[in-house]
């Protein structure tokens, strides 16, 4: 049985604790990869929003290019076409046609002008971009018109180039001057709002000074760390930043991870506590089973010995082999003594079983404790003498009366005196004292026997508990219910039982009662 308990521990650990532990590690690892997947989905969602904004910018500029590069355009009406284009599109500041890297026709918005030095600079820029311009033309030949942003040092506008035949068929490259910030505010702004839909913050920044040109909503950059920033395809000095409205996703992911880990840890703790409770319960049950088995074997043993003696002596008497009357009387006495021992044992078990089933009733009456003690002593006198026990009694006279069930108190004292006799080795001295201390009447049964170790003193009142260390304790017969009965009786009298013992030097059990 003792080996089974650690085995149960090992089984519980391998059935509950290990799987839980490994499951938790697996879950925590999974959490990390789940959060990573969420994170990457989120990032690509943001990227696709930025992509579609870029696409939209391209569409707007392409629509201007379409209007300009239309074979139906009447060369005579080119000026008015340009004028209406420039008038209707605030961000469009100028249009030019060029060939061989030299600007020919130039149309400018009213609020935009170019000095001749600037035109030279632009011509130079065109020739610097020869390779790209040739590529634009090549694409154009196969039916694809690409918009190409050229880097220029003009504060006021960006330059976008595309291949196009001018209405008078003289030029093949068209340039658009676009005010980037106006374009972002006027053309991209509504798109920002539409795409943000209260779920995202979308902002456009000037890369040089990180200043926000336009944002979809009032927004505090310290609070909302921009998650993704991407340069606009057509306006390379500007970038679009985007972030989820509310907590940044990293924070949300971290919070979720933290919560999940806390839940897992709590679950683990509950499971561990559960396993511990189950283990404790099983251990207790097994111990109890073991104690009950021991009890049955101890009681059987105690009953067997007197029965065997009674059997032997009565058979001898029956056979008429006893020669003298004296011997016969001695045999009868032994039979009588063993029968009494047997009946005491049976009574003890019955008494215990009544207590266990809650059926022990007490009849309380006003009594003098000394009277009870004297009655008990008188039944033991003979025994003390026969077993060479020295006995001392100190009964203080005129003690106040107490309200007790006499039978029960006799039962309790019998148990204490039986133990004092049983657990005395060579020093055979029994003292029984009564008196009053701190306004409580007491009766003390004291022996000079083997004593009880400190660690056992609190446990000896538990049912079936027996001390088995030490020679005498090991060999003494007993059932482990005597002191439990005493305790129950005293508790039912609202009294108290105290044990004082020094190992090897004897013990003293004192019963305290409140007097009337
Ligand atoms: P048991 O039938 O074993 O005597 P009890 O409940 O009466 O059962 O006592 C419980 C244990 O307390 C005993 O096994 C014994 O070890 C210890 N004990 C009780 N009384 C004494 C005593 N007077 N001296 C030493 N040990 C005692």
Boltz pocket constraint, residues with backbone or C-beta under 6 A from the ligand:
constraints:
  - pocket:
      binder: B
      contacts: [[A, 415], [A, 416], [A, 419], [A, 420], [A, 423], [A, 447], [A, 449], [A, 450], [A, 451], [A, 452], [A, 460], [A, 462], [A, 465], [A, 466], [A, 467], [A, 468], [A, 473], [A, 477], [A, 478], [A, 479], [A, 480], [A, 481], [A, 482], [A, 483], [A, 484], [A, 506], [A, 507]]
      max_distance: 6.0
